[in-house]
Amino acid sequence: MEYIRTLTREFDTGDRLELEVDTRAGSLTVRGEETQKARVEVVARLWADDAAEADAQADLIERGITHGSKRLTIKAPTLLRSGPLLLFGRSPRIDYQVTVPRATSATITNRSGRVEVERIMGPLRLESRSGRVSTREIGADVNIASRSGSVQVESIAGALSLESRSGAVRIRGCEQDADVVVRSGTVQVEDVAGDLKLDSRSGVVGISKVRGGVAVRTASGMVRYEGPVGGPFDIDVTSGSVRVLVDPESRFFLDAESAHGSVQSDLALRDSSRRGGAGGPGPTVRIRTRSGSIHVGVR
């Protein structure tokens, strides 16, 4: 029989907090606010033989929420069911909604379910086995490892390290360097203030507005870049086309070669002795593809 249990816990934390969360099945939302309290709201969908058993499971959930010494820990218990219900794929689901002070750092481990984190100062470390991941307005470094599910990152004040095994990845707004590894899935990166390093095995890669250097390695899939040339580019594609559209004022040395495909540049040639103007020679844009075309133009 299915039972729904809800509970709320609230703690006085002061203006700073370390948050540690370990979830199993269910959604998790973490939101920073101008507060000196932490609030944990839980909605649990439980399978039990009777109400007393459901209450006992709810008590285990509550005991997994502890606070002390500026640290809030949330650990979802293992709720096992035996009997015919498992034949129909029914299992417990625990949804957490957590409100914390803005000056919170977080370490999150998620086994299955959606995770959203927003408006904390960070740093943030997040590992997800299965489920969509969304982070926004994080005030320090962000480290994300996702096995399965889409990942969306927006407005990161620190550096970003992201590894995704399967699922679409979208990054918008990183004020330092970004290091991205994607095994399978489309990748969209926009507005990186530092250097971008991206390694993709399979999927379309779209990049725009990187103010530092760009290093891209992809085994299979088209690569497209739009924006300034603020540092050296090194784009290496095994199978797929490359399209680079740069800002008109960008100055650089182009080194492009395709083993099996056309190479086209719409850029006007400039005097190499004046490359980069008074600041010295411009960066090198190196593009290689073994099978596919290369097109360089002005956006």
PASEBA-1860 file (N, C-alpha, C; in nm, 3 decimals):
! residues 299
1> MEYIRTLT> 0.084/-0.118/0.000/0.000/0.000/0.000/0.089/0.125/0.000 ~ 0.046/0.228/-0.071/0.126/0.351/-0.076/0.079/0.449/0.032 ~ 0.177/0.510/0.098/0.151/0.612/0.198/0.236/0.734/0.166 ~ 0.184/0.851/0.195/0.259/0.975/0.178/0.281/1.036/0.315 ~ 0.406/1.066/0.343/0.442/1.130/0.469/0.520/1.258/0.439 ~ 0.492/1.364/0.513/0.565/1.491/0.498/0.624/1.531/0.632 ~ 0.736/1.599/0.626/0.796/1.651/0.749/0.879/1.774/0.717 ~ 0.898/1.860/0.816/0.977/1.982/0.802/1.067/1.995/0.922
9> REFDTGDR> 1.195/2.020/0.896/1.292/2.049/1.002/1.355/2.184/0.976 ~ 1.376/2.261/1.081/1.437/2.394/1.068/1.546/2.410/1.173 ~ 1.660/2.469/1.131/1.777/2.481/1.219/1.830/2.625/1.213 ~ 1.874/2.675/1.331/1.947/2.802/1.334/2.091/2.774/1.294 ~ 2.139/2.839/1.188/2.271/2.808/1.134/2.368/2.925/1.137 ~ 2.319/3.047/1.156/2.405/3.162/1.132/2.412/3.188/0.983 ~ 2.505/3.274/0.942/2.507/3.315/0.801/2.593/3.225/0.712 ~ 2.660/3.122/0.770/2.743/3.032/0.691/2.708/2.887/0.723
17> LELEVDTR> 2.720/2.801/0.621/2.680/2.662/0.641/2.755/2.571/0.545 ~ 2.787/2.451/0.592/2.836/2.344/0.506/2.724/2.242/0.493 ~ 2.685/2.213/0.369/2.575/2.122/0.343/2.627/1.994/0.279 ~ 2.585/1.881/0.332/2.621/1.751/0.276/2.493/1.670/0.256 ~ 2.468/1.627/0.132/2.344/1.556/0.099/2.377/1.428/0.026 ~ 2.307/1.319/0.065/2.318/1.190/-0.002/2.176/1.139/-0.024 ~ 2.128/1.145/-0.150/1.993/1.103/-0.180/1.994/0.972/-0.258 ~ 1.879/0.903/-0.259/1.870/0.773/-0.326/1.772/0.777/-0.443
25> AGSLTVRG> 1.646/0.801/-0.418/1.547/0.807/-0.525/1.450/0.920/-0.493 ~ 1.449/1.021/-0.581/1.364/1.136/-0.558/1.436/1.265/-0.594 ~ 1.363/1.373/-0.599/1.421/1.501/-0.640/1.484/1.573/-0.521 ~ 1.580/1.661/-0.554/1.646/1.744/-0.454/1.655/1.886/-0.507 ~ 1.607/1.982/-0.428/1.620/2.123/-0.462/1.691/2.193/-0.346 ~ 1.800/2.263/-0.378/1.874/2.342/-0.278/1.873/2.486/-0.325 ~ 1.826/2.577/-0.239/1.814/2.717/-0.279/1.871/2.806/-0.168 ~ 1.960/2.898/-0.205/2.015/2.992/-0.109/1.927/3.115/-0.097
33> EETQKARV> 1.911/3.164/0.027/1.832/3.283/0.052/1.902/3.368/0.158 ~ 1.856/3.493/0.171/1.911/3.581/0.274/1.849/3.542/0.408 ~ 1.908/3.444/0.472/1.854/3.390/0.596/1.968/3.337/0.682 ~ 1.941/3.316/0.808/2.036/3.252/0.899/1.978/3.121/0.953 ~ 1.890/3.063/0.876/1.830/2.936/0.911/1.838/2.841/0.792 ~ 1.834/2.714/0.821/1.821/2.611/0.718/1.687/2.542/0.739 ~ 1.619/2.520/0.628/1.487/2.457/0.635/1.485/2.337/0.539 ~ 1.444/2.222/0.589/1.437/2.100/0.509/1.292/2.053/0.505
41> EVVARLWA> 1.235/2.048/0.385/1.099/2.000/0.367/1.104/1.868/0.290 ~ 1.032/1.769/0.338/1.038/1.634/0.280/0.897/1.588/0.244 ~ 0.886/1.533/0.124/0.765/1.461/0.084/0.809/1.319/0.047 ~ 0.761/1.221/0.120/0.802/1.082/0.100/0.682/0.999/0.055 ~ 0.700/0.927/-0.053/0.599/0.831/-0.101/0.651/0.691/-0.067 ~ 0.585/0.627/0.025/0.636/0.505/0.085/0.542/0.388/0.058 ~ 0.600/0.269/0.050/0.522/0.146/0.037/0.536/0.066/0.167 ~ 0.422/0.035/0.226/0.423/-0.035/0.354/0.296/-0.118/0.366
49> DDAAEADA> 0.301/-0.216/0.458/0.184/-0.301/0.481/0.075/-0.229/0.558 ~ 0.117/-0.133/0.643/0.018/-0.058/0.721/0.075/0.078/0.758 ~ -0.006/0.162/0.820/0.035/0.297/0.855/0.150/0.299/0.956 ~ 0.151/0.201/1.046/0.258/0.197/1.146/0.393/0.175/1.080 ~ 0.397/0.087/0.980/0.522/0.064/0.910/0.565/0.189/0.833 ~ 0.469/0.259/0.772/0.500/0.384/0.701/0.555/0.489/0.796 ~ 0.498/0.496/0.917/0.547/0.592/1.016/0.690/0.558/1.059 ~ 0.720/0.429/1.068/0.856/0.388/1.106/0.955/0.428/0.997
57> QADLIERG> 0.916/0.415/0.870/1.004/0.458/0.762/1.024/0.609/0.764 ~ 0.917/0.683/0.791/0.928/0.828/0.800/1.022/0.870/0.913 ~ 1.020/0.794/1.022/1.110/0.823/1.134/1.256/0.805/1.092 ~ 1.285/0.703/1.010/1.421/0.684/0.959/1.465/0.803/0.871 ~ 1.373/0.853/0.792/1.404/0.970/0.708/1.439/1.090/0.794 ~ 1.360/1.113/0.899/1.385/1.228/0.986/1.519/1.214/1.059 ~ 1.552/1.091/1.102/1.679/1.071/1.171/1.799/1.091/1.080 ~ 1.777/1.085/0.949/1.885/1.111/0.854/1.917/1.257/0.833
65> ITHGSKRL> 1.843/1.345/0.900/1.866/1.490/0.890/1.926/1.538/1.021 ~ 2.054/1.578/1.017/2.123/1.619/1.140/2.195/1.751/1.118 ~ 2.211/1.827/1.228/2.279/1.956/1.220/2.368/1.973/1.342 ~ 2.487/2.029/1.318/2.578/2.059/1.427/2.707/2.117/1.374 ~ 2.764/2.212/1.449/2.893/2.272/1.413/2.896/2.328/1.271 ~ 2.794/2.407/1.238/2.785/2.473/1.107/2.770/2.376/0.992 ~ 2.732/2.252/1.018/2.716/2.152/0.912/2.576/2.091/0.919 ~ 2.511/2.087/0.804/2.383/2.021/0.791/2.400/1.899/0.702
73> TIKAPTLL> 2.362/1.782/0.754/2.376/1.657/0.680/2.238/1.597/0.655 ~ 2.215/1.560/0.529/2.091/1.495/0.490/2.127/1.364/0.421 ~ 2.089/1.254/0.481/2.121/1.122/0.425/1.993/1.041/0.415 ~ 1.955/1.011/0.292/1.834/0.931/0.272/1.859/0.788/0.316 ~ 1.770/0.730/0.396/1.790/0.591/0.441/1.758/0.493/0.329 ~ 1.807/0.372/0.346/1.771/0.262/0.256/1.640/0.202/0.305 ~ 1.535/0.220/0.226/1.403/0.168/0.263/1.373/0.049/0.174 ~ 1.386/-0.070/0.228/1.368/-0.192/0.150/1.226/-0.245/0.167
81> RSGPLLLF> 1.173/-0.296/0.057/1.043/-0.361/0.062/1.058/-0.502/0.008 ~ 0.987/-0.596/0.066/0.985/-0.732/0.013/0.841/-0.766/-0.022 ~ 0.825/-0.864/-0.111/0.690/-0.903/-0.147/0.654/-0.866/-0.289 ~ 0.527/-0.885/-0.327/0.484/-0.870/-0.466/0.492/-0.728/-0.519 ~ 0.494/-0.625/-0.431/0.497/-0.488/-0.480/0.619/-0.461/-0.567 ~ 0.732/-0.525/-0.535/0.854/-0.502/-0.612/0.840/-0.552/-0.755 ~ 0.750/-0.647/-0.778/0.732/-0.699/-0.913/0.678/-0.593/-1.007 ~ 0.611/-0.491/-0.953/0.554/-0.385/-1.034/0.644/-0.262/-1.039
89> GRSPRIDY> 0.767/-0.274/-0.993/0.862/-0.165/-1.000/0.834/-0.052/-0.903 ~ 0.756/-0.075/-0.801/0.723/0.029/-0.706/0.830/0.034/-0.597 ~ 0.881/0.153/-0.573/0.984/0.170/-0.471/0.965/0.304/-0.403 ~ 1.022/0.321/-0.284/1.004/0.447/-0.213/1.065/0.564/-0.291 ~ 1.006/0.683/-0.276/1.057/0.805/-0.336/1.057/0.913/-0.228 ~ 1.173/0.979/-0.212/1.186/1.084/-0.112/1.230/1.212/-0.181 ~ 1.146/1.315/-0.177/1.177/1.445/-0.236/1.216/1.542/-0.126 ~ 1.331/1.609/-0.147/1.380/1.707/-0.049/1.380/1.846/-0.112
97> QVTVPRAT> 1.333/1.943/-0.035/1.347/2.084/-0.072/1.417/2.154/0.043 ~ 1.537/2.208/0.015/1.624/2.261/0.120/1.651/2.409/0.094 ~ 1.626/2.491/0.195/1.657/2.634/0.191/1.771/2.660/0.288 ~ 1.875/2.731/0.241/1.996/2.752/0.321/2.040/2.898/0.309 ~ 2.132/2.944/0.398/2.190/3.077/0.380/2.268/3.086/0.249 ~ 2.281/3.205/0.194/2.354/3.222/0.069/2.498/3.173/0.082 ~ 2.563/3.199/0.197/2.702/3.159/0.217/2.709/3.011/0.257 ~ 2.671/2.925/0.164/2.670/2.781/0.186/2.758/2.713/0.084
105> SATITNRS> 2.841/2.619/0.130/2.913/2.528/0.042/2.841/2.394/0.047 ~ 2.845/2.319/-0.064/2.763/2.198/-0.070/2.838/2.083/-0.136 ~ 2.819/1.964/-0.079/2.864/1.839/-0.139/2.743/1.749/-0.151 ~ 2.711/1.710/-0.275/2.586/1.637/-0.301/2.616/1.509/-0.378 ~ 2.559/1.399/-0.331/2.564/1.271/-0.401/2.421/1.227/-0.429 ~ 2.392/1.201/-0.554/2.256/1.166/-0.594/2.257/1.036/-0.673 ~ 2.175/0.941/-0.632/2.169/0.813/-0.701/2.066/0.813/-0.813 ~ 1.949/0.872/-0.790/1.845/0.872/-0.893/1.746/0.985/-0.865
113> GRVEVERI> 1.730/1.074/-0.963/1.634/1.182/-0.948/1.692/1.316/-0.988 ~ 1.605/1.412/-1.007/1.644/1.547/-1.048/1.711/1.622/-0.933 ~ 1.816/1.700/-0.967/1.885/1.783/-0.869/1.893/1.926/-0.920 ~ 1.851/2.022/-0.838/1.862/2.165/-0.870/1.929/2.237/-0.754 ~ 2.032/2.316/-0.787/2.103/2.394/-0.686/2.115/2.537/-0.738 ~ 2.078/2.635/-0.657/2.086/2.773/-0.705/2.111/2.870/-0.591 ~ 2.180/2.979/-0.625/2.200/3.097/-0.540/2.275/3.067/-0.410 ~ 2.380/2.983/-0.417/2.468/2.966/-0.302/2.607/3.015/-0.339
121> MGPLRLES> 2.685/3.055/-0.238/2.818/3.108/-0.264/2.918/2.999/-0.300 ~ 2.890/2.875/-0.256/2.976/2.763/-0.293/3.103/2.757/-0.209 ~ 3.196/2.669/-0.251/3.197/2.586/-0.372/3.094/2.473/-0.368 ~ 3.071/2.414/-0.488/2.974/2.308/-0.503/3.039/2.187/-0.567 ~ 3.022/2.070/-0.503/3.065/1.942/-0.559/2.940/1.854/-0.570 ~ 2.915/1.804/-0.691/2.791/1.730/-0.715/2.819/1.606/-0.799 ~ 2.775/1.491/-0.751/2.787/1.366/-0.825/2.648/1.306/-0.841 ~ 2.608/1.280/-0.965/2.476/1.226/-0.992/2.488/1.101/-1.078
129> RSGRVSTR> 2.426/0.993/-1.034/2.429/0.869/-1.113/2.323/0.870/-1.223 ~ 2.203/0.921/-1.190/2.095/0.921/-1.289/1.997/1.032/-1.257 ~ 1.975/1.120/-1.355/1.879/1.228/-1.334/1.930/1.360/-1.386 ~ 1.839/1.451/-1.414/1.875/1.583/-1.466/1.940/1.666/-1.356 ~ 2.045/1.741/-1.393/2.116/1.828/-1.300/2.108/1.971/-1.350 ~ 2.074/2.063/-1.261/2.066/2.205/-1.296/2.128/2.287/-1.185 ~ 2.223/2.374/-1.220/2.283/2.465/-1.121/2.285/2.606/-1.179 ~ 2.266/2.704/-1.093/2.270/2.844/-1.139/2.307/2.935/-1.023
137> EIGADVNI> 2.375/3.043/-1.057/2.416/3.146/-0.960/2.495/3.086/-0.844 ~ 2.607/3.024/-0.878/2.697/2.967/-0.777/2.819/3.060/-0.768 ~ 2.857/3.100/-0.646/2.957/3.205/-0.628/3.100/3.157/-0.616 ~ 3.130/3.031/-0.648/3.266/2.978/-0.638/3.280/2.864/-0.738 ~ 3.386/2.782/-0.720/3.411/2.671/-0.812/3.298/2.568/-0.806 ~ 3.274/2.505/-0.923/3.172/2.401/-0.934/3.235/2.278/-0.997 ~ 3.213/2.162/-0.934/3.263/2.035/-0.984/3.144/1.940/-0.996 ~ 3.114/1.896/-1.120/2.998/1.811/-1.145/3.042/1.684/-1.216
145> ASRSGSVQ> 2.995/1.569/-1.168/3.014/1.441/-1.236/2.877/1.378/-1.253 ~ 2.836/1.354/-1.379/2.704/1.300/-1.407/2.719/1.175/-1.494 ~ 2.656/1.066/-1.452/2.664/0.943/-1.531/2.557/0.938/-1.639 ~ 2.435/0.980/-1.605/2.326/0.972/-1.701/2.225/1.082/-1.672 ~ 2.200/1.165/-1.773/2.104/1.273/-1.756/2.161/1.405/-1.806 ~ 2.075/1.497/-1.844/2.121/1.627/-1.893/2.178/1.710/-1.779 ~ 2.269/1.800/-1.816/2.332/1.890/-1.718/2.322/2.032/-1.770 ~ 2.272/2.122/-1.686/2.264/2.263/-1.721/2.332/2.346/-1.612
153> VESIAGAL> 2.426/2.430/-1.655/2.503/2.514/-1.563/2.489/2.658/-1.609 ~ 2.455/2.748/-1.515/2.435/2.888/-1.553/2.489/2.980/-1.443 ~ 2.566/3.078/-1.483/2.615/3.185/-1.394/2.701/3.128/-1.280 ~ 2.825/3.093/-1.315/2.921/3.039/-1.219/3.032/3.141/-1.201 ~ 3.057/3.184/-1.076/3.160/3.285/-1.050/3.300/3.226/-1.045 ~ 3.312/3.097/-1.022/3.443/3.032/-1.014/3.474/2.952/-1.138 ~ 3.564/2.856/-1.123/3.601/2.766/-1.232/3.503/2.649/-1.235 ~ 3.487/2.591/-1.354/3.396/2.479/-1.372/3.471/2.356/-1.417
161> SLESRSGA> 3.445/2.243/-1.350/3.493/2.112/-1.393/3.371/2.023/-1.407 ~ 3.347/1.972/-1.528/3.226/1.896/-1.554/3.258/1.771/-1.634 ~ 3.209/1.656/-1.588/3.222/1.531/-1.661/3.085/1.467/-1.675 ~ 3.045/1.438/-1.798/2.916/1.377/-1.824/2.935/1.254/-1.912 ~ 2.878/1.142/-1.871/2.891/1.021/-1.951/2.784/1.013/-2.059 ~ 2.662/1.054/-2.027/2.554/1.044/-2.125/2.449/1.150/-2.095 ~ 2.423/1.236/-2.193/2.322/1.338/-2.175/2.367/1.472/-2.230 ~ 2.271/1.556/-2.266/2.302/1.688/-2.320/2.362/1.776/-2.210
169> VRIRGCEQ> 2.458/1.861/-2.249/2.524/1.953/-2.157/2.508/2.096/-2.209 ~ 2.463/2.185/-2.122/2.450/2.327/-2.158/2.515/2.412/-2.050 ~ 2.609/2.496/-2.089/2.681/2.584/-1.996/2.666/2.727/-2.044 ~ 2.625/2.814/-1.954/2.608/2.955/-1.991/2.655/3.044/-1.877 ~ 2.769/3.108/-1.896/2.818/3.202/-1.797/2.913/3.141/-1.696 ~ 3.043/3.147/-1.725/3.147/3.098/-1.632/3.255/3.204/-1.627 ~ 3.283/3.257/-1.508/3.373/3.371/-1.495/3.520/3.332/-1.487 ~ 3.550/3.202/-1.483/3.688/3.156/-1.486/3.700/3.045/-1.590
177> DADVVVRS> 3.798/2.956/-1.575/3.819/2.850/-1.674/3.710/2.744/-1.664 ~ 3.687/2.675/-1.777/3.592/2.564/-1.781/3.659/2.443/-1.843 ~ 3.650/2.329/-1.775/3.706/2.202/-1.821/3.591/2.103/-1.832 ~ 3.559/2.061/-1.955/3.438/1.982/-1.980/3.475/1.853/-2.053 ~ 3.426/1.740/-2.002/3.445/1.610/-2.066/3.306/1.547/-2.084 ~ 3.272/1.512/-2.208/3.142/1.454/-2.238/3.164/1.331/-2.325 ~ 3.112/1.217/-2.281/3.127/1.095/-2.360/3.024/1.086/-2.472 ~ 2.899/1.121/-2.441/2.794/1.111/-2.543/2.686/1.214/-2.515
185> GTVQVEDV> 2.660/1.299/-2.614/2.556/1.399/-2.597/2.596/1.532/-2.657 ~ 2.500/1.612/-2.694/2.528/1.745/-2.747/2.583/1.835/-2.638 ~ 2.668/1.931/-2.678/2.730/2.024/-2.584/2.710/2.166/-2.635 ~ 2.662/2.253/-2.549/2.647/2.395/-2.583/2.714/2.477/-2.473 ~ 2.815/2.557/-2.511/2.890/2.638/-2.415/2.884/2.783/-2.460 ~ 2.846/2.872/-2.370/2.833/3.014/-2.404/2.887/3.101/-2.291 ~ 2.970/3.198/-2.327/3.016/3.303/-2.236/3.106/3.248/-2.124 ~ 3.230/3.218/-2.162/3.333/3.175/-2.068/3.440/3.283/-2.063
193> AGDLKLDS> 3.469/3.335/-1.943/3.565/3.444/-1.930/3.709/3.395/-1.938 ~ 3.737/3.273/-1.897/3.872/3.218/-1.899/3.892/3.126/-2.018 ~ 3.977/3.025/-1.999/4.003/2.926/-2.103/3.897/2.816/-2.100 ~ 3.870/2.760/-2.218/3.780/2.647/-2.229/3.855/2.526/-2.282 ~ 3.846/2.415/-2.208/3.899/2.288/-2.253/3.783/2.190/-2.262 ~ 3.761/2.132/-2.380/3.644/2.047/-2.402/3.685/1.920/-2.476 ~ 3.647/1.807/-2.420/3.675/1.676/-2.479/3.542/1.603/-2.497 ~ 3.505/1.573/-2.623/3.378/1.508/-2.651/3.401/1.387/-2.740
201> RSGVVGIS> 3.340/1.274/-2.706/3.355/1.154/-2.788/3.253/1.150/-2.901 ~ 3.129/1.192/-2.870/3.025/1.182/-2.972/2.917/1.285/-2.943 ~ 2.887/1.368/-3.044/2.781/1.466/-3.029/2.820/1.601/-3.088 ~ 2.722/1.680/-3.122/2.743/1.813/-3.177/2.792/1.907/-3.068 ~ 2.892/1.990/-3.100/2.950/2.085/-3.005/2.928/2.226/-3.057 ~ 2.863/2.309/-2.977/2.844/2.449/-3.010/2.905/2.537/-2.903 ~ 2.990/2.633/-2.944/3.061/2.719/-2.849/3.048/2.863/-2.894 ~ 3.029/2.955/-2.800/3.026/3.097/-2.834/3.080/3.180/-2.719
209> KVRGGVAV> 3.144/3.290/-2.753/3.189/3.393/-2.658/3.284/3.339/-2.552 ~ 3.398/3.288/-2.595/3.504/3.250/-2.502/3.612/3.357/-2.509 ~ 3.645/3.416/-2.395/3.741/3.527/-2.394/3.885/3.481/-2.377 ~ 3.906/3.355/-2.342/4.041/3.300/-2.331/4.069/3.206/-2.447 ~ 4.157/3.110/-2.423/4.189/3.011/-2.524/4.084/2.902/-2.532 ~ 4.084/2.829/-2.645/3.988/2.721/-2.668/4.063/2.597/-2.714 ~ 4.043/2.486/-2.642/4.101/2.357/-2.681/3.988/2.256/-2.689 ~ 3.964/2.201/-2.810/3.853/2.109/-2.831/3.905/1.982/-2.894
217> RTASGMVR> 3.867/1.868/-2.838/3.894/1.737/-2.897/3.761/1.664/-2.908 ~ 3.728/1.617/-3.027/3.607/1.539/-3.042/3.630/1.428/-3.143 ~ 3.577/1.308/-3.112/3.595/1.194/-3.201/3.493/1.196/-3.314 ~ 3.369/1.234/-3.282/3.266/1.231/-3.385/3.162/1.339/-3.356 ~ 3.142/1.429/-3.452/3.042/1.534/-3.436/3.091/1.667/-3.488 ~ 2.998/1.750/-3.529/3.030/1.882/-3.580/3.069/1.976/-3.465 ~ 3.165/2.067/-3.494/3.207/2.169/-3.397/3.181/2.306/-3.458 ~ 3.115/2.392/-3.382/3.086/2.528/-3.429/3.127/2.627/-3.319
225> YEGPVGGP> 3.199/2.734/-3.360/3.237/2.839/-3.265/3.197/2.975/-3.322 ~ 3.144/3.063/-3.236/3.114/3.201/-3.272/3.162/3.292/-3.161 ~ 3.238/3.397/-3.199/3.279/3.492/-3.097/3.419/3.544/-3.119 ~ 3.479/3.603/-3.016/3.613/3.661/-3.027/3.721/3.554/-3.024 ~ 3.840/3.593/-3.066/3.959/3.508/-3.051/4.046/3.575/-2.946 ~ 4.032/3.531/-2.821/4.102/3.595/-2.711/4.225/3.519/-2.666 ~ 4.253/3.406/-2.728/4.369/3.324/-2.692/4.389/3.220/-2.799 ~ 4.486/3.134/-2.783/4.511/3.030/-2.884/4.396/2.930/-2.893
233> FDIDVTSG> 4.366/2.887/-3.016/4.265/2.785/-3.041/4.335/2.659/-3.090 ~ 4.289/2.544/-3.039/4.338/2.414/-3.086/4.217/2.322/-3.096 ~ 4.166/2.307/-3.219/4.045/2.228/-3.243/4.085/2.106/-3.325 ~ 4.059/1.986/-3.272/4.098/1.862/-3.336/3.977/1.770/-3.343 ~ 3.933/1.738/-3.467/3.814/1.657/-3.487/3.852/1.535/-3.570 ~ 3.812/1.417/-3.523/3.839/1.296/-3.600/3.742/1.282/-3.717 ~ 3.614/1.294/-3.690/3.514/1.284/-3.796/3.405/1.387/-3.773 ~ 3.401/1.488/-3.859/3.301/1.593/-3.845/3.353/1.725/-3.898
241> SVRVLVDP> 3.263/1.813/-3.932/3.301/1.944/-3.986/3.326/2.044/-3.875 ~ 3.399/2.152/-3.910/3.431/2.260/-3.816/3.391/2.392/-3.880 ~ 3.318/2.474/-3.806/3.278/2.607/-3.855/3.313/2.708/-3.747 ~ 3.397/2.806/-3.783/3.443/2.908/-3.690/3.406/3.045/-3.747 ~ 3.323/3.119/-3.674/3.282/3.254/-3.714/3.330/3.350/-3.607 ~ 3.423/3.438/-3.643/3.490/3.522/-3.544/3.441/3.666/-3.552 ~ 3.465/3.740/-3.444/3.436/3.883/-3.445/3.524/3.954/-3.546 ~ 3.473/4.058/-3.615/3.551/4.125/-3.720/3.684/4.181/-3.673
249> ESRFFLDA> 3.691/4.225/-3.546/3.814/4.287/-3.497/3.917/4.185/-3.450 ~ 3.885/4.059/-3.451/3.979/3.956/-3.405/4.098/3.945/-3.500 ~ 4.219/3.939/-3.443/4.342/3.921/-3.521/4.411/3.794/-3.473 ~ 4.448/3.707/-3.567/4.509/3.581/-3.530/4.575/3.520/-3.653 ~ 4.656/3.417/-3.629/4.718/3.340/-3.736/4.639/3.211/-3.753 ~ 4.591/3.184/-3.874/4.508/3.068/-3.901/4.591/2.953/-3.958 ~ 4.579/2.837/-3.894/4.647/2.715/-3.938/4.541/2.606/-3.944 ~ 4.483/2.582/-4.065/4.371/2.490/-4.081/4.404/2.383/-4.184
257> ESAHGSVQ> 4.370/2.259/-4.153/4.400/2.149/-4.245/4.298/2.037/-4.226 ~ 4.246/1.984/-4.339/4.157/1.870/-4.337/4.215/1.759/-4.424 ~ 4.225/1.639/-4.368/4.281/1.527/-4.444/4.186/1.484/-4.555 ~ 4.056/1.487/-4.528/3.958/1.447/-4.629/3.840/1.543/-4.620 ~ 3.853/1.658/-4.681/3.748/1.758/-4.678/3.800/1.893/-4.722 ~ 3.710/1.985/-4.751/3.749/2.117/-4.800/3.785/2.211/-4.685 ~ 3.867/2.311/-4.716/3.904/2.416/-4.621/3.872/2.550/-4.686 ~ 3.791/2.631/-4.621/3.749/2.759/-4.678/3.761/2.868/-4.573
265> SDLALRDS> 3.820/2.981/-4.613/3.829/3.097/-4.525/3.774/3.220/-4.599 ~ 3.681/3.290/-4.537/3.625/3.413/-4.592/3.694/3.537/-4.537 ~ 3.800/3.520/-4.460/3.865/3.632/-4.395/3.960/3.703/-4.491 ~ 3.967/3.834/-4.476/4.063/3.912/-4.554/4.202/3.895/-4.494 ~ 4.302/3.881/-4.581/4.440/3.868/-4.534/4.489/4.001/-4.480 ~ 4.570/3.994/-4.373/4.627/4.115/-4.312/4.778/4.102/-4.308 ~ 4.844/4.213/-4.297/4.990/4.215/-4.291/5.035/4.143/-4.163 ~ 5.109/4.034/-4.180/5.151/3.955/-4.064/5.241/4.033/-3.969
273> SRRGGAGG> 5.311/4.134/-4.021/5.399/4.212/-3.935/5.319/4.299/-3.838 ~ 5.190/4.320/-3.869/5.105/4.402/-3.782/5.004/4.317/-3.705 ~ 5.024/4.187/-3.706/4.932/4.099/-3.635/4.927/4.132/-3.487 ~ 4.807/4.159/-3.440/4.792/4.190/-3.298/4.822/4.335/-3.267 ~ 4.860/4.416/-3.366/4.885/4.558/-3.343/5.002/4.580/-3.250 ~ 4.990/4.684/-3.165/5.099/4.721/-3.075/5.123/4.615/-2.969 ~ 5.025/4.528/-2.947/5.041/4.427/-2.843/5.122/4.307/-2.887 ~ 5.170/4.305/-3.010/5.252/4.193/-3.056/5.169/4.096/-3.139
281> PGPTVRIR> 5.229/3.984/-3.177/5.161/3.886/-3.262/5.033/3.835/-3.197 ~ 4.934/3.807/-3.282/4.809/3.751/-3.232/4.821/3.603/-3.206 ~ 4.718/3.542/-3.145/4.722/3.399/-3.115/4.706/3.316/-3.242 ~ 4.738/3.188/-3.231/4.721/3.095/-3.342/4.589/3.020/-3.327 ~ 4.514/3.013/-3.436/4.394/2.932/-3.441/4.427/2.808/-3.524 ~ 4.446/2.697/-3.456/4.482/2.571/-3.522/4.359/2.483/-3.530 ~ 4.326/2.435/-3.652/4.210/2.350/-3.674/4.254/2.229/-3.755 ~ 4.220/2.110/-3.707/4.249/1.986/-3.778/4.124/1.898/-3.778
289> TRSGSIHV> 4.095/1.840/-3.894/3.992/1.738/-3.902/4.037/1.630/-3.998 ~ 4.017/1.506/-3.961/4.058/1.396/-4.047/3.955/1.369/-4.155 ~ 3.829/1.391/-4.125/3.724/1.369/-4.224/3.614/1.473/-4.199 ~ 3.607/1.574/-4.286/3.508/1.678/-4.273/3.561/1.812/-4.320 ~ 3.471/1.904/-4.346/3.510/2.034/-4.399/3.543/2.132/-4.287 ~ 3.618/2.239/-4.326/3.650/2.349/-4.233/3.608/2.478/-4.300 ~ 3.536/2.561/-4.227/3.495/2.692/-4.278/3.523/2.796/-4.172 ~ 3.597/2.901/-4.207/3.629/3.012/-4.116/3.576/3.139/-4.178
297> GVR> 3.499/3.215/-4.101/3.443/3.339/-4.153/3.418/3.440/-4.043 ~ 3.350/3.548/-4.080/3.315/3.655/-3.987/3.168/3.641/-3.949 ~ 3.140/3.654/-3.821/3.000/3.640/-3.779/2.927/3.773/-3.792
END
